[in-house]
Amino acid sequence: MSRLNPFAKLPGLNTASVLLVESEEHFQQSLAEALVEETSVTVNVRLAKSFPLPIENDESRPRIDLVVFIINLTSELSFQSAEASLKYLEPGYFLGKVCFMVTNARSSSVPAERLDAVRRLAASLHCPLLFAEEQTPQGVTNAAERLLTILKAAAGFVPFTTPLYLSNLTRCTLPPDIDQPSFD
Amino acid sequence: MAETLCLSDSDRSSSSDQSVPSRSNNRSLRIAEKERKKNEAEDSFVLALRYFSEVEAGTPVAGNDELDRNLAVVEKVAFSKGLSPEAISVLLEFAMSLRMGTSPCVRVLKCLIPASVVAQQAVVRAVVWLNVSKIPISTQVLFIKWVLTVFDLIDAKDQLRAIYGFIFSFITEENLCPYICHLLYLLTRKENVHLYRVRKLLELQSKLGRQPFLMHLLSLYKVFCPELVTLSIPSRIRSGFKNYISPWKSALAAVQKSNGQQVSSSISAAFTIKEKSISRKRKHCHLDLPALSSVLNKEPQSEQTSRRKMVPLVHLSSFAQMLKDMHRIELPAQMGSLLGSSLALQYLDCVQEESALLRLNFWLGCALHEEFLFCRQTSEEALQFLNNLLSAQHFLQEGFSSSDAFLYKFLNVWDGSLLRPQILGLLSNIPVIPSTQIGRLLFEPLTQLFFTSSMFFKCGLMECLNNMLLKWLTWHSVYALEDDLDISLNSHTSINITLSGFKDSVMELVHFVGRLASLGLQLEGCNTLLLSFILDFYETVCDTFLKFGLPLVVMPPPGVFYPALLATDPVSVDRLAYIMHRYKLNLTSAKSQEKQTEPQQAFHISRHTFRQFNHYLVFMVNCLWNCRMFHANTDMHVREELLHKSNVPQYWTRFDFIHHPAFTGYAVDFHQKCWPGKKDVDVNSIKQSKPWSWYLEYLFNQGFDGLKDFVHSSISRQVTAGDELQDSQQR
């Protein structure tokens, strides 16, 4: 089983690489287009449906600084695929180089348990969990902006901070049952 | 019917108007053709209605082509344009009387989409049919769901209220119960609450368990007649009536959207604030605020003889009039309409009527939850709705509990950009949260958003938290005077918080912002804009005692203090100086007050705060004034050898008023003005006693009032300038 290793390759000069993993390939493309708009650093975006990644691309693949799992909450499959892919990552990635992005969270057809399951997963791996509004262009831009914030830290472009440090600040926590916040 | 026909008439005339100037025979022919078709369609609709009103009971359904055809016509019209009140009456009567059995009944019910309003008479008759004919339970449920969906469109509710007891009797039917409870919730008035009804509800509760729909109705009863309901009801009941999945909703919204303007004139919108925009789009979407409309019958004198006469809110037009009729104001049927009317809000604020707030909160909670939290597409209407809600909250100067509950949920799925100004506005209105809850409700989701978002979001959140703190402090300063231990969280809830609890919450908030601020500055490379928003926050914090009378002083963390002091722009340094000046005033006056009052009950500001303040002050004076920057036992201790190695000449003077990166420009400018002839600029010559005081004067004249206050309050210059600092030790 070949695993993706965060430190197996040398980083490119002034380059940050991000891998977007989404089983349904709905949101990947538009997000990637928004991500490469960034001008201050060269952003390399790689797309994948799931892990393991094909071995034949191993040579050409740059060092991946951040792995983003895009989970569509309306589909159980999307969550299962992300969960299954996780084991193909070296543990080193979980020190601030993995994040989850959830789409369709504000949809009435989503069972509450699925969101909880995603939260539990992200919290157990100490990874950030971002929500995205993929329908509107503004939502896509914003999602890209937030990913870039994390990516720049993960690729080491932000002085005085490390990926682990940032992920420690942003990692997902399990929210309590807030259906009825009672103050009694 | 009359209405739609009339409208199509006007359509026709306008289209023929257009065809005249074109003078094209062909075209007018085509238009005539179109009209003919239109007329035919309308005729077939009229015929269909006639069929439904006249069809004999017991006509067979199976193989009845005429019925099928007519149903199809009606459905087509219903889903495209909606049905007129008369058509609804006819169809409802047909369906509920079961003239042709149950199968057409369900089909007809499903297409009852009103174009404008629903006649009350029709609904009352249908409710009566519920008992007379043998309608299957599932169809009965469908009918009640329909009534709930179109409830806001029923033109009056007095007769429905008159058969309250009759409707109440259906509550024993287990499947109908949730929907009947909801309907009763919407209809209940004080005079409907009787002991036997409460008993019946309690009996049901013991049978069915603590169902939310029963609890909701009981809580409303309790508000009206607390003496009748002794049951304790939790302060927030889990999400209200769950009947939002109704088959008509989307069709209704679509129909109302498509024939928008045509409906608008049906009910007069007497005095909403933004009369035009609201009355026009009033019913397009559930998110629009409904206009205030009277629930009373059109001829109140015939109806309200036995009861005391109620004055509907919509008939009032001035504050004086409202005061006169305060005791007999009739609330509108749609509580949402209160949000749009300033008079109604004033009434709400003055009267503090719990039932009104309960109903308003209930409506708002449902609207926010279904239409916003779980509505994928957000539109102009959502924006407008939230803006209206915000302006109502600003008017009342407090939030609504249902919008707070909504926010706590929404923050957990927010992407940080969707309707950001509105969400941050609502967030800044939330009342004080007890310190045990504040972390998980507020801080955790906000931390995750803050550190992954752009600089502008960070600034926006800082501003929002500053506003939140300001509101909390203002709330305290207003209500603490009345009763100095307990502060009610909200003018209309019974939840109180003690002074120490309030202090804990404020302290939590300030520490939280301090943490966000220091880390945010670090991540953003001490961005000046962010620093400015952070200093805004500390301008509020430093004055908690003098301005708001809260005996609490919290110093900024080093991560905020040092970046501000060593900033490259003079404005930040000036504002920091102002903040330190205010801290000094607050601490000295708190100290003197502490001495006067008795030790037991007096407030206490910890020694640590004084020590921290003195520490900062000494460093600041050393740095800006005394040129003793790298003094031992400061936070910034650097080894002597290392400083020598750096080869910076006179490193200890690098951050005084002359060499500080923020002020060098001013020093050079001053030097040129002071000694115009001199070619080589030696700013050190400003250090001499006389030019030094001129230089300070020059700086103060540039508008650095903060520095001026700071120098005047913290540095005494009686001794030769720049020699001694009057160490304003507090302890």
Interface residues (C-beta under 8 A of the other chain):
Chain A: V102 N104 A105 R106 S107 S108 L115 P128 L129 L130 F131 A132 E133 Q135 Q138 G139 T141 N142 A143 E145 R146 T149 I150 A153 V158 P159 F160 T161 L166 L169 T170 R171 C172 T173 P175 P176 I178 D179 Q180 P181 S182 F183 D184
Chain B: P234 S235 R236 I237 R238 S239 E370 L373 F374 C375 R376 Q377 A405 Y408 K409 N412 V413 W414 D415 G416 S417 L418 I433 P434 Q437 R440 L441 E444 P445 T447 Q448 F451 T452 S453 S454 L489 I495 L519 Q522 L523 G525
